[in-house]
Amino acid sequence: MTNNIGSFDRGLRAIVGIVLIALYFMGTVSGTNGMLALIAGGVLLVTAAIGWCPPYALVGINTCTPKKS
């Protein structure tokens, strides 16, 4: 597993993940939508933390900046 998520993408995923989880725990979204927000937020936080996104790998997307040689 090589990183395929760049720093901007990671930061954005982390922020959106935190917001979705906060919306669930604050009671703003509930029921099925709340559970979907909680799951999506968790997935976004995990992918931001590890720097690897399985759908990106399947499609061949890489948002990391190229390393200078």
Predicted model as a PDB file, atoms N, CA, C, CB and O in Angstrom, pLDDT in the B-factor column:
MODEL        1                                                                  
ATOM      1  N   MET A   1       0.827  -1.177   0.000  1.00 77.00           N  
ATOM      2  CA  MET A   1       0.000   0.000   0.000  1.00 77.00           C  
ATOM      3  C   MET A   1       0.876   1.246   0.000  1.00 77.00           C  
ATOM      4  CB  MET A   1      -0.943  -0.005   1.201  1.00 77.00           C  
ATOM      5  O   MET A   1       1.453   1.609   1.025  1.00 77.00           O  
ATOM      6  N   THR A   2       0.970   1.881  -1.126  1.00 85.00           N  
ATOM      7  CA  THR A   2       1.677   3.147  -1.186  1.00 85.00           C  
ATOM      8  C   THR A   2       0.658   4.272  -1.077  1.00 85.00           C  
ATOM      9  CB  THR A   2       2.509   3.268  -2.494  1.00 85.00           C  
ATOM     10  O   THR A   2      -0.496   4.119  -1.476  1.00 85.00           O  
ATOM     11  N   ASN A   3       1.092   5.396  -0.536  1.00 90.00           N  
ATOM     12  CA  ASN A   3       0.176   6.524  -0.381  1.00 90.00           C  
ATOM     13  C   ASN A   3      -0.322   6.998  -1.734  1.00 90.00           C  
ATOM     14  CB  ASN A   3       0.859   7.677   0.365  1.00 90.00           C  
ATOM     15  O   ASN A   3       0.449   7.126  -2.685  1.00 90.00           O  
ATOM     16  N   ASN A   4      -1.622   7.258  -1.811  1.00 91.00           N  
ATOM     17  CA  ASN A   4      -2.189   7.814  -3.027  1.00 91.00           C  
ATOM     18  C   ASN A   4      -3.069   9.025  -2.729  1.00 91.00           C  
ATOM     19  CB  ASN A   4      -2.990   6.753  -3.763  1.00 91.00           C  
ATOM     20  O   ASN A   4      -3.827   9.473  -3.589  1.00 91.00           O  
ATOM     21  N   ILE A   5      -2.966   9.557  -1.502  1.00 94.00           N  
ATOM     22  CA  ILE A   5      -3.733  10.741  -1.110  1.00 94.00           C  
ATOM     23  C   ILE A   5      -2.750  11.837  -0.717  1.00 94.00           C  
ATOM     24  CB  ILE A   5      -4.721  10.421   0.067  1.00 94.00           C  
ATOM     25  O   ILE A   5      -1.929  11.655   0.182  1.00 94.00           O  
ATOM     26  N   GLY A   6      -2.842  12.968  -1.395  1.00 92.00           N  
ATOM     27  CA  GLY A   6      -1.970  14.098  -1.111  1.00 92.00           C  
ATOM     28  C   GLY A   6      -2.364  14.832   0.159  1.00 92.00           C  
ATOM     29  O   GLY A   6      -3.395  14.536   0.762  1.00 92.00           O  
ATOM     30  N   SER A   7      -1.542  15.789   0.561  1.00 93.00           N  
ATOM     31  CA  SER A   7      -1.767  16.482   1.827  1.00 93.00           C  
ATOM     32  C   SER A   7      -3.048  17.310   1.818  1.00 93.00           C  
ATOM     33  CB  SER A   7      -0.586  17.374   2.143  1.00 93.00           C  
ATOM     34  O   SER A   7      -3.760  17.326   2.821  1.00 93.00           O  
ATOM     35  N   PHE A   8      -3.363  17.992   0.732  1.00 94.00           N  
ATOM     36  CA  PHE A   8      -4.601  18.764   0.675  1.00 94.00           C  
ATOM     37  C   PHE A   8      -5.808  17.838   0.768  1.00 94.00           C  
ATOM     38  CB  PHE A   8      -4.663  19.595  -0.619  1.00 94.00           C  
ATOM     39  O   PHE A   8      -6.754  18.120   1.504  1.00 94.00           O  
ATOM     40  N   ASP A   9      -5.777  16.749   0.034  1.00 95.00           N  
ATOM     41  CA  ASP A   9      -6.861  15.757   0.043  1.00 95.00           C  
ATOM     42  C   ASP A   9      -7.020  15.158   1.437  1.00 95.00           C  
ATOM     43  CB  ASP A   9      -6.587  14.637  -0.991  1.00 95.00           C  
ATOM     44  O   ASP A   9      -8.142  14.971   1.907  1.00 95.00           O  
ATOM     45  N   ARG A  10      -5.913  14.860   2.096  1.00 95.00           N  
ATOM     46  CA  ARG A  10      -5.971  14.299   3.453  1.00 95.00           C  
ATOM     47  C   ARG A  10      -6.600  15.272   4.432  1.00 95.00           C  
ATOM     48  CB  ARG A  10      -4.575  13.920   3.934  1.00 95.00           C  
ATOM     49  O   ARG A  10      -7.444  14.891   5.243  1.00 95.00           O  
ATOM     50  N   GLY A  11      -6.189  16.527   4.355  1.00 96.00           N  
ATOM     51  CA  GLY A  11      -6.749  17.539   5.242  1.00 96.00           C  
ATOM     52  C   GLY A  11      -8.235  17.740   5.028  1.00 96.00           C  
ATOM     53  O   GLY A  11      -9.002  17.851   5.985  1.00 96.00           O  
ATOM     54  N   LEU A  12      -8.636  17.785   3.768  1.00 97.00           N  
ATOM     55  CA  LEU A  12     -10.050  17.947   3.440  1.00 97.00           C  
ATOM     56  C   LEU A  12     -10.870  16.760   3.926  1.00 97.00           C  
ATOM     57  CB  LEU A  12     -10.230  18.123   1.936  1.00 97.00           C  
ATOM     58  O   LEU A  12     -11.959  16.940   4.470  1.00 97.00           O  
ATOM     59  N   ARG A  13     -10.354  15.550   3.734  1.00 96.00           N  
ATOM     60  CA  ARG A  13     -11.040  14.350   4.213  1.00 96.00           C  
ATOM     61  C   ARG A  13     -11.184  14.373   5.735  1.00 96.00           C  
ATOM     62  CB  ARG A  13     -10.282  13.088   3.772  1.00 96.00           C  
ATOM     63  O   ARG A  13     -12.235  14.016   6.268  1.00 96.00           O  
ATOM     64  N   ALA A  14     -10.140  14.788   6.423  1.00 97.00           N  
ATOM     65  CA  ALA A  14     -10.181  14.828   7.882  1.00 97.00           C  
ATOM     66  C   ALA A  14     -11.228  15.830   8.363  1.00 97.00           C  
ATOM     67  CB  ALA A  14      -8.796  15.188   8.450  1.00 97.00           C  
ATOM     68  O   ALA A  14     -11.997  15.530   9.277  1.00 97.00           O  
ATOM     69  N   ILE A  15     -11.265  17.008   7.762  1.00 98.00           N  
ATOM     70  CA  ILE A  15     -12.232  18.026   8.165  1.00 98.00           C  
ATOM     71  C   ILE A  15     -13.659  17.556   7.907  1.00 98.00           C  
ATOM     72  CB  ILE A  15     -11.967  19.339   7.422  1.00 98.00           C  
ATOM     73  O   ILE A  15     -14.518  17.657   8.783  1.00 98.00           O  
ATOM     74  N   VAL A  16     -13.908  17.047   6.715  1.00 98.00           N  
ATOM     75  CA  VAL A  16     -15.263  16.577   6.385  1.00 98.00           C  
ATOM     76  C   VAL A  16     -15.655  15.400   7.282  1.00 98.00           C  
ATOM     77  CB  VAL A  16     -15.349  16.165   4.892  1.00 98.00           C  
ATOM     78  O   VAL A  16     -16.801  15.318   7.723  1.00 98.00           O  
ATOM     79  N   GLY A  17     -14.724  14.496   7.553  1.00 98.00           N  
ATOM     80  CA  GLY A  17     -14.999  13.377   8.436  1.00 98.00           C  
ATOM     81  C   GLY A  17     -15.372  13.822   9.837  1.00 98.00           C  
ATOM     82  O   GLY A  17     -16.319  13.302  10.427  1.00 98.00           O  
ATOM     83  N   ILE A  18     -14.626  14.789  10.377  1.00 98.00           N  
ATOM     84  CA  ILE A  18     -14.918  15.309  11.714  1.00 98.00           C  
ATOM     85  C   ILE A  18     -16.283  15.988  11.736  1.00 98.00           C  
ATOM     86  CB  ILE A  18     -13.825  16.297  12.163  1.00 98.00           C  
ATOM     87  O   ILE A  18     -17.047  15.817  12.687  1.00 98.00           O  
ATOM     88  N   VAL A  19     -16.593  16.758  10.696  1.00 98.00           N  
ATOM     89  CA  VAL A  19     -17.890  17.442  10.628  1.00 98.00           C  
ATOM     90  C   VAL A  19     -19.033  16.433  10.581  1.00 98.00           C  
ATOM     91  CB  VAL A  19     -17.949  18.366   9.398  1.00 98.00           C  
ATOM     92  O   VAL A  19     -20.032  16.602  11.279  1.00 98.00           O  
ATOM     93  N   LEU A  20     -18.900  15.394   9.773  1.00 97.00           N  
ATOM     94  CA  LEU A  20     -19.966  14.388   9.676  1.00 97.00           C  
ATOM     95  C   LEU A  20     -20.177  13.667  11.001  1.00 97.00           C  
ATOM     96  CB  LEU A  20     -19.640  13.371   8.581  1.00 97.00           C  
ATOM     97  O   LEU A  20     -21.315  13.441  11.410  1.00 97.00           O  
ATOM     98  N   ILE A  21     -19.102  13.311  11.663  1.00 97.00           N  
ATOM     99  CA  ILE A  21     -19.219  12.637  12.958  1.00 97.00           C  
ATOM    100  C   ILE A  21     -19.819  13.580  14.002  1.00 97.00           C  
ATOM    101  CB  ILE A  21     -17.838  12.127  13.429  1.00 97.00           C  
ATOM    102  O   ILE A  21     -20.646  13.166  14.815  1.00 97.00           O  
ATOM    103  N   ALA A  22     -19.405  14.842  13.979  1.00 97.00           N  
ATOM    104  CA  ALA A  22     -19.947  15.821  14.923  1.00 97.00           C  
ATOM    105  C   ALA A  22     -21.440  16.040  14.692  1.00 97.00           C  
ATOM    106  CB  ALA A  22     -19.196  17.153  14.803  1.00 97.00           C  
ATOM    107  O   ALA A  22     -22.204  16.168  15.649  1.00 97.00           O  
ATOM    108  N   LEU A  23     -21.856  16.084  13.433  1.00 97.00           N  
ATOM    109  CA  LEU A  23     -23.276  16.247  13.134  1.00 97.00           C  
ATOM    110  C   LEU A  23     -24.094  15.096  13.705  1.00 97.00           C  
ATOM    111  CB  LEU A  23     -23.494  16.346  11.625  1.00 97.00           C  
ATOM    112  O   LEU A  23     -25.203  15.297  14.199  1.00 97.00           O  
ATOM    113  N   TYR A  24     -23.545  13.902  13.636  1.00 97.00           N  
ATOM    114  CA  TYR A  24     -24.248  12.743  14.191  1.00 97.00           C  
ATOM    115  C   TYR A  24     -24.359  12.850  15.708  1.00 97.00           C  
ATOM    116  CB  TYR A  24     -23.528  11.443  13.804  1.00 97.00           C  
ATOM    117  O   TYR A  24     -25.444  12.687  16.264  1.00 97.00           O  
ATOM    118  N   PHE A  25     -23.241  13.123  16.377  1.00 96.00           N  
ATOM    119  CA  PHE A  25     -23.244  13.147  17.836  1.00 96.00           C  
ATOM    120  C   PHE A  25     -23.966  14.361  18.413  1.00 96.00           C  
ATOM    121  CB  PHE A  25     -21.833  13.116  18.345  1.00 96.00           C  
ATOM    122  O   PHE A  25     -24.419  14.314  19.557  1.00 96.00           O  
ATOM    123  N   MET A  26     -24.082  15.441  17.653  1.00 96.00           N  
ATOM    124  CA  MET A  26     -24.830  16.599  18.116  1.00 96.00           C  
ATOM    125  C   MET A  26     -26.330  16.423  17.884  1.00 96.00           C  
ATOM    126  CB  MET A  26     -24.335  17.858  17.414  1.00 96.00           C  
ATOM    127  O   MET A  26     -27.130  17.231  18.356  1.00 96.00           O  
ATOM    128  N   GLY A  27     -26.708  15.387  17.172  1.00 95.00           N  
ATOM    129  CA  GLY A  27     -28.120  15.111  16.923  1.00 95.00           C  
ATOM    130  C   GLY A  27     -28.695  15.871  15.746  1.00 95.00           C  
ATOM    131  O   GLY A  27     -29.910  15.868  15.546  1.00 95.00           O  
ATOM    132  N   THR A  28     -27.844  16.527  14.958  1.00 95.00           N  
ATOM    133  CA  THR A  28     -28.319  17.269  13.796  1.00 95.00           C  
ATOM    134  C   THR A  28     -28.857  16.324  12.730  1.00 95.00           C  
ATOM    135  CB  THR A  28     -27.196  18.132  13.218  1.00 95.00           C  
ATOM    136  O   THR A  28     -29.875  16.608  12.099  1.00 95.00           O  
ATOM    137  N   VAL A  29     -28.185  15.219  12.532  1.00 95.00           N  
ATOM    138  CA  VAL A  29     -28.687  14.175  11.640  1.00 95.00           C  
ATOM    139  C   VAL A  29     -28.923  12.925  12.477  1.00 95.00           C  
ATOM    140  CB  VAL A  29     -27.685  13.891  10.457  1.00 95.00           C  
ATOM    141  O   VAL A  29     -28.130  12.596  13.360  1.00 95.00           O  
ATOM    142  N   SER A  30     -30.008  12.243  12.192  1.00 94.00           N  
ATOM    143  CA  SER A  30     -30.338  11.052  12.977  1.00 94.00           C  
ATOM    144  C   SER A  30     -30.944   9.993  12.066  1.00 94.00           C  
ATOM    145  CB  SER A  30     -31.314  11.400  14.131  1.00 94.00           C  
ATOM    146  O   SER A  30     -31.131  10.213  10.869  1.00 94.00           O  
ATOM    147  N   GLY A  31     -31.238   8.869  12.642  1.00 95.00           N  
ATOM    148  CA  GLY A  31     -31.816   7.767  11.880  1.00 95.00           C  
ATOM    149  C   GLY A  31     -30.830   7.201  10.879  1.00 95.00           C  
ATOM    150  O   GLY A  31     -29.632   7.099  11.143  1.00 95.00           O  
ATOM    151  N   THR A  32     -31.363   6.835   9.725  1.00 96.00           N  
ATOM    152  CA  THR A  32     -30.531   6.244   8.676  1.00 96.00           C  
ATOM    153  C   THR A  32     -29.494   7.234   8.175  1.00 96.00           C  
ATOM    154  CB  THR A  32     -31.397   5.763   7.515  1.00 96.00           C  
ATOM    155  O   THR A  32     -28.336   6.874   7.966  1.00 96.00           O  
ATOM    156  N   ASN A  33     -29.908   8.483   7.981  1.00 96.00           N  
ATOM    157  CA  ASN A  33     -28.948   9.497   7.518  1.00 96.00           C  
ATOM    158  C   ASN A  33     -27.840   9.712   8.536  1.00 96.00           C  
ATOM    159  CB  ASN A  33     -29.662  10.826   7.240  1.00 96.00           C  
ATOM    160  O   ASN A  33     -26.688   9.931   8.163  1.00 96.00           O  
ATOM    161  N   GLY A  34     -28.176   9.650   9.812  1.00 96.00           N  
ATOM    162  CA  GLY A  34     -27.173   9.792  10.852  1.00 96.00           C  
ATOM    163  C   GLY A  34     -26.164   8.664  10.826  1.00 96.00           C  
ATOM    164  O   GLY A  34     -24.962   8.893  10.959  1.00 96.00           O  
ATOM    165  N   MET A  35     -26.652   7.444  10.656  1.00 97.00           N  
ATOM    166  CA  MET A  35     -25.739   6.299  10.587  1.00 97.00           C  
ATOM    167  C   MET A  35     -24.844   6.384   9.354  1.00 97.00           C  
ATOM    168  CB  MET A  35     -26.530   4.984  10.572  1.00 97.00           C  
ATOM    169  O   MET A  35     -23.657   6.064   9.419  1.00 97.00           O  
ATOM    170  N   LEU A  36     -25.414   6.814   8.237  1.00 97.00           N  
ATOM    171  CA  LEU A  36     -24.603   6.977   7.023  1.00 97.00           C  
ATOM    172  C   LEU A  36     -23.551   8.060   7.208  1.00 97.00           C  
ATOM    173  CB  LEU A  36     -25.495   7.316   5.822  1.00 97.00           C  
ATOM    174  O   LEU A  36     -22.417   7.909   6.754  1.00 97.00           O  
ATOM    175  N   ALA A  37     -23.922   9.158   7.876  1.00 97.00           N  
ATOM    176  CA  ALA A  37     -22.956  10.228   8.149  1.00 97.00           C  
ATOM    177  C   ALA A  37     -21.846   9.724   9.060  1.00 97.00           C  
ATOM    178  CB  ALA A  37     -23.655  11.444   8.788  1.00 97.00           C  
ATOM    179  O   ALA A  37     -20.676  10.039   8.844  1.00 97.00           O  
ATOM    180  N   LEU A  38     -22.202   8.943  10.076  1.00 97.00           N  
ATOM    181  CA  LEU A  38     -21.207   8.403  11.004  1.00 97.00           C  
ATOM    182  C   LEU A  38     -20.242   7.462  10.295  1.00 97.00           C  
ATOM    183  CB  LEU A  38     -21.896   7.672  12.156  1.00 97.00           C  
ATOM    184  O   LEU A  38     -19.031   7.541  10.502  1.00 97.00           O  
ATOM    185  N   ILE A  39     -20.766   6.583   9.469  1.00 97.00           N  
ATOM    186  CA  ILE A  39     -19.921   5.634   8.736  1.00 97.00           C  
ATOM    187  C   ILE A  39     -19.028   6.367   7.734  1.00 97.00           C  
ATOM    188  CB  ILE A  39     -20.792   4.587   8.008  1.00 97.00           C  
ATOM    189  O   ILE A  39     -17.828   6.103   7.655  1.00 97.00           O  
ATOM    190  N   ALA A  40     -19.621   7.291   6.968  1.00 98.00           N  
ATOM    191  CA  ALA A  40     -18.839   8.034   5.976  1.00 98.00           C  
ATOM    192  C   ALA A  40     -17.751   8.856   6.660  1.00 98.00           C  
ATOM    193  CB  ALA A  40     -19.753   8.952   5.140  1.00 98.00           C  
ATOM    194  O   ALA A  40     -16.621   8.915   6.176  1.00 98.00           O  
ATOM    195  N   GLY A  41     -18.084   9.486   7.777  1.00 98.00           N  
ATOM    196  CA  GLY A  41     -17.090  10.259   8.519  1.00 98.00           C  
ATOM    197  C   GLY A  41     -15.959   9.395   9.017  1.00 98.00           C  
ATOM    198  O   GLY A  41     -14.795   9.791   8.960  1.00 98.00           O  
ATOM    199  N   GLY A  42     -16.295   8.205   9.512  1.00 97.00           N  
ATOM    200  CA  GLY A  42     -15.265   7.278   9.981  1.00 97.00           C  
ATOM    201  C   GLY A  42     -14.353   6.819   8.856  1.00 97.00           C  
ATOM    202  O   GLY A  42     -13.135   6.756   9.020  1.00 97.00           O  
ATOM    203  N   VAL A  43     -14.944   6.500   7.721  1.00 97.00           N  
ATOM    204  CA  VAL A  43     -14.147   6.063   6.565  1.00 97.00           C  
ATOM    205  C   VAL A  43     -13.228   7.190   6.101  1.00 97.00           C  
ATOM    206  CB  VAL A  43     -15.068   5.608   5.401  1.00 97.00           C  
ATOM    207  O   VAL A  43     -12.060   6.957   5.792  1.00 97.00           O  
ATOM    208  N   LEU A  44     -13.756   8.402   6.053  1.00 97.00           N  
ATOM    209  CA  LEU A  44     -12.926   9.533   5.635  1.00 97.00           C  
ATOM    210  C   LEU A  44     -11.767   9.770   6.600  1.00 97.00           C  
ATOM    211  CB  LEU A  44     -13.775  10.797   5.525  1.00 97.00           C  
ATOM    212  O   LEU A  44     -10.648  10.051   6.172  1.00 97.00           O  
ATOM    213  N   LEU A  45     -12.032   9.657   7.895  1.00 97.00           N  
ATOM    214  CA  LEU A  45     -10.958   9.838   8.875  1.00 97.00           C  
ATOM    215  C   LEU A  45      -9.893   8.746   8.758  1.00 97.00           C  
ATOM    216  CB  LEU A  45     -11.536   9.850  10.291  1.00 97.00           C  
ATOM    217  O   LEU A  45      -8.698   9.026   8.853  1.00 97.00           O  
ATOM    218  N   VAL A  46     -10.323   7.521   8.556  1.00 96.00           N  
ATOM    219  CA  VAL A  46      -9.362   6.414   8.437  1.00 96.00           C  
ATOM    220  C   VAL A  46      -8.504   6.576   7.186  1.00 96.00           C  
ATOM    221  CB  VAL A  46     -10.098   5.056   8.403  1.00 96.00           C  
ATOM    222  O   VAL A  46      -7.285   6.419   7.248  1.00 96.00           O  
ATOM    223  N   THR A  47      -9.130   6.888   6.053  1.00 96.00           N  
ATOM    224  CA  THR A  47      -8.344   7.049   4.826  1.00 96.00           C  
ATOM    225  C   THR A  47      -7.410   8.252   4.929  1.00 96.00           C  
ATOM    226  CB  THR A  47      -9.272   7.205   3.610  1.00 96.00           C  
ATOM    227  O   THR A  47      -6.307   8.223   4.383  1.00 96.00           O  
ATOM    228  N   ALA A  48      -7.836   9.304   5.619  1.00 95.00           N  
ATOM    229  CA  ALA A  48      -6.950  10.455   5.825  1.00 95.00           C  
ATOM    230  C   ALA A  48      -5.777  10.074   6.712  1.00 95.00           C  
ATOM    231  CB  ALA A  48      -7.721  11.632   6.446  1.00 95.00           C  
ATOM    232  O   ALA A  48      -4.654  10.519   6.477  1.00 95.00           O  
ATOM    233  N   ALA A  49      -6.022   9.260   7.721  1.00 95.00           N  
ATOM    234  CA  ALA A  49      -4.965   8.873   8.653  1.00 95.00           C  
ATOM    235  C   ALA A  49      -3.920   7.962   8.003  1.00 95.00           C  
ATOM    236  CB  ALA A  49      -5.571   8.178   9.859  1.00 95.00           C  
ATOM    237  O   ALA A  49      -2.722   8.111   8.247  1.00 95.00           O  
ATOM    238  N   ILE A  50      -4.378   7.021   7.178  1.00 94.00           N  
ATOM    239  CA  ILE A  50      -3.422   6.084   6.578  1.00 94.00           C  
ATOM    240  C   ILE A  50      -2.868   6.571   5.246  1.00 94.00           C  
ATOM    241  CB  ILE A  50      -4.075   4.739   6.385  1.00 94.00           C  
ATOM    242  O   ILE A  50      -1.843   6.069   4.786  1.00 94.00           O  
ATOM    243  N   GLY A  51      -3.537   7.552   4.611  1.00 93.00           N  
ATOM    244  CA  GLY A  51      -3.027   8.109   3.357  1.00 93.00           C  
ATOM    245  C   GLY A  51      -3.250   7.243   2.144  1.00 93.00           C  
ATOM    246  O   GLY A  51      -2.587   7.421   1.122  1.00 93.00           O  
ATOM    247  N   TRP A  52      -4.172   6.310   2.240  1.00 93.00           N  
ATOM    248  CA  TRP A  52      -4.429   5.404   1.122  1.00 93.00           C  
ATOM    249  C   TRP A  52      -5.923   5.227   0.956  1.00 93.00           C  
ATOM    250  CB  TRP A  52      -3.739   4.036   1.339  1.00 93.00           C  
ATOM    251  O   TRP A  52      -6.629   4.976   1.933  1.00 93.00           O  
ATOM    252  N   CYS A  53      -6.418   5.352  -0.265  1.00 93.00           N  
ATOM    253  CA  CYS A  53      -7.836   5.228  -0.566  1.00 93.00           C  
ATOM    254  C   CYS A  53      -8.026   4.086  -1.561  1.00 93.00           C  
ATOM    255  CB  CYS A  53      -8.409   6.564  -1.130  1.00 93.00           C  
ATOM    256  O   CYS A  53      -7.523   4.161  -2.682  1.00 93.00           O  
ATOM    257  N   PRO A  54      -8.751   3.017  -1.169  1.00 92.00           N  
ATOM    258  CA  PRO A  54      -8.948   1.886  -2.077  1.00 92.00           C  
ATOM    259  C   PRO A  54      -9.605   2.253  -3.414  1.00 92.00           C  
ATOM    260  CB  PRO A  54      -9.781   0.852  -1.395  1.00 92.00           C  
ATOM    261  O   PRO A  54      -9.137   1.775  -4.447  1.00 92.00           O  
ATOM    262  N   PRO A  55     -10.673   3.082  -3.451  1.00 92.00           N  
ATOM    263  CA  PRO A  55     -11.230   3.442  -4.761  1.00 92.00           C  
ATOM    264  C   PRO A  55     -10.238   4.197  -5.646  1.00 92.00           C  
ATOM    265  CB  PRO A  55     -12.474   4.282  -4.573  1.00 92.00           C  
ATOM    266  O   PRO A  55     -10.221   4.006  -6.862  1.00 92.00           O  
ATOM    267  N   TYR A  56      -9.406   5.056  -5.037  1.00 92.00           N  
ATOM    268  CA  TYR A  56      -8.374   5.734  -5.813  1.00 92.00           C  
ATOM    269  C   TYR A  56      -7.427   4.707  -6.438  1.00 92.00           C  
ATOM    270  CB  TYR A  56      -7.588   6.726  -4.925  1.00 92.00           C  
ATOM    271  O   TYR A  56      -7.039   4.839  -7.599  1.00 92.00           O  
ATOM    272  N   ALA A  57      -7.060   3.689  -5.664  1.00 90.00           N  
ATOM    273  CA  ALA A  57      -6.141   2.661  -6.166  1.00 90.00           C  
ATOM    274  C   ALA A  57      -6.769   1.887  -7.329  1.00 90.00           C  
ATOM    275  CB  ALA A  57      -5.750   1.690  -5.032  1.00 90.00           C  
ATOM    276  O   ALA A  57      -6.087   1.570  -8.304  1.00 90.00           O  
ATOM    277  N   LEU A  58      -8.057   1.587  -7.226  1.00 93.00           N  
ATOM    278  CA  LEU A  58      -8.731   0.846  -8.299  1.00 93.00           C  
ATOM    279  C   LEU A  58      -8.793   1.641  -9.599  1.00 93.00           C  
ATOM    280  CB  LEU A  58     -10.138   0.468  -7.866  1.00 93.00           C  
ATOM    281  O   LEU A  58      -8.624   1.088 -10.686  1.00 93.00           O  
ATOM    282  N   VAL A  59      -9.038   2.941  -9.475  1.00 95.00           N  
ATOM    283  CA  VAL A  59      -9.190   3.798 -10.655  1.00 95.00           C  
ATOM    284  C   VAL A  59      -7.850   4.323 -11.151  1.00 95.00           C  
ATOM    285  CB  VAL A  59     -10.115   4.967 -10.341  1.00 95.00           C  
ATOM    286  O   VAL A  59      -7.733   4.729 -12.307  1.00 95.00           O  
ATOM    287  N   GLY A  60      -6.834   4.318 -10.283  1.00 91.00           N  
ATOM    288  CA  GLY A  60      -5.508   4.792 -10.666  1.00 91.00           C  
ATOM    289  C   GLY A  60      -5.281   6.262 -10.384  1.00 91.00           C  
ATOM    290  O   GLY A  60      -4.431   6.890 -11.016  1.00 91.00           O  
ATOM    291  N   ILE A  61      -6.030   6.825  -9.439  1.00 90.00           N  
ATOM    292  CA  ILE A  61      -5.870   8.224  -9.061  1.00 90.00           C  
ATOM    293  C   ILE A  61      -4.797   8.345  -7.999  1.00 90.00           C  
ATOM    294  CB  ILE A  61      -7.198   8.815  -8.556  1.00 90.00           C  
ATOM    295  O   ILE A  61      -4.736   7.533  -7.076  1.00 90.00           O  
ATOM    296  N   ASN A  62      -3.947   9.357  -8.123  1.00 92.00           N  
ATOM    297  CA  ASN A  62      -2.911   9.626  -7.124  1.00 92.00           C  
ATOM    298  C   ASN A  62      -2.809  11.136  -6.964  1.00 92.00           C  
ATOM    299  CB  ASN A  62      -1.523   8.999  -7.539  1.00 92.00           C  
ATOM    300  O   ASN A  62      -2.393  11.835  -7.889  1.00 92.00           O  
ATOM    301  N   THR A  63      -3.191  11.645  -5.785  1.00 91.00           N  
ATOM    302  CA  THR A  63      -3.145  13.094  -5.551  1.00 91.00           C  
ATOM    303  C   THR A  63      -1.892  13.527  -4.802  1.00 91.00           C  
ATOM    304  CB  THR A  63      -4.370  13.532  -4.777  1.00 91.00           C  
ATOM    305  O   THR A  63      -1.776  14.689  -4.413  1.00 91.00           O  
ATOM    306  N   CYS A  64      -0.954  12.608  -4.596  1.00 89.00           N  
ATOM    307  CA  CYS A  64       0.311  12.963  -3.942  1.00 89.00           C  
ATOM    308  C   CYS A  64       1.151  13.810  -4.894  1.00 89.00           C  
ATOM    309  CB  CYS A  64       1.094  11.685  -3.507  1.00 89.00           C  
ATOM    310  O   CYS A  64       1.091  13.642  -6.113  1.00 89.00           O  
ATOM    311  N   THR A  65       1.932  14.718  -4.321  1.00 85.00           N  
ATOM    312  CA  THR A  65       2.833  15.504  -5.149  1.00 85.00           C  
ATOM    313  C   THR A  65       4.014  14.610  -5.542  1.00 85.00           C  
ATOM    314  CB  THR A  65       3.318  16.797  -4.396  1.00 85.00           C  
ATOM    315  O   THR A  65       4.494  13.815  -4.734  1.00 85.00           O  
ATOM    316  N   PRO A  66       4.473  14.747  -6.782  1.00 80.00           N  
ATOM    317  CA  PRO A  66       5.599  13.923  -7.211  1.00 80.00           C  
ATOM    318  C   PRO A  66       6.873  14.252  -6.420  1.00 80.00           C  
ATOM    319  CB  PRO A  66       5.846  14.115  -8.710  1.00 80.00           C  
ATOM    320  O   PRO A  66       7.146  15.414  -6.119  1.00 80.00           O  
ATOM    321  N   LYS A  67       7.636  13.221  -6.094  1.00 79.00           N  
ATOM    322  CA  LYS A  67       8.883  13.415  -5.358  1.00 79.00           C  
ATOM    323  C   LYS A  67       9.960  13.941  -6.306  1.00 79.00           C  
ATOM    324  CB  LYS A  67       9.342  12.090  -4.686  1.00 79.00           C  
ATOM    325  O   LYS A  67      10.077  13.509  -7.453  1.00 79.00           O  
ATOM    326  N   LYS A  68      10.738  14.887  -5.785  1.00 78.00           N  
ATOM    327  CA  LYS A  68      11.843  15.438  -6.582  1.00 78.00           C  
ATOM    328  C   LYS A  68      13.012  14.461  -6.545  1.00 78.00           C  
ATOM    329  CB  LYS A  68      12.280  16.846  -6.052  1.00 78.00           C  
ATOM    330  O   LYS A  68      13.358  13.909  -5.501  1.00 78.00           O  
ATOM    331  N   SER A  69      13.605  14.268  -7.710  1.00 70.00           N  
ATOM    332  CA  SER A  69      14.721  13.312  -7.767  1.00 70.00           C  
ATOM    333  C   SER A  69      16.055  13.997  -7.706  1.00 70.00           C  
ATOM    334  CB  SER A  69      14.645  12.483  -9.021  1.00 70.00           C  
ATOM    335  O   SER A  69      17.092  13.334  -7.744  1.00 70.00           O  
TER     336      SER A  69                                                      
ENDMDL                                                                          
END                                                                             
